[in-house]
């Protein structure tokens, strides 16, 4: 089972996304801050990172840069309600989804990222 680290400070949003990903067959760990995510990331192996940009403390862009530096091949999906696609991609994200998004859009991005990363 592929493992995803989901970083989202809104607990309700995180739970809904996590349940959807679990139904698709993924194992999901949730972090509510970049610092919490980094601790989880250092203890576990993940196939994909999904992170919001607007997080308490250090933001999602900091997290992307920090993780991508040592893990350049890990696929990263940035999500944000502020339409910051270029900022996310410049930080190292491989794809971006603007909130609100549909489950179908999320599934398509994940499928694309994992397919390209596993081949």
Protein Blocks (a to p, Z undefined) as FASTA:
>chain_A
ZZdddddfblklmmmmmmmmmmnopacdddfbfklmmmmmmmpccfbdcddfbdghjafk
lmmmmmmmmmmmbccddddfklpmmmmmmnopabdcdddddfklmmmmmmmmmmmmmZZ
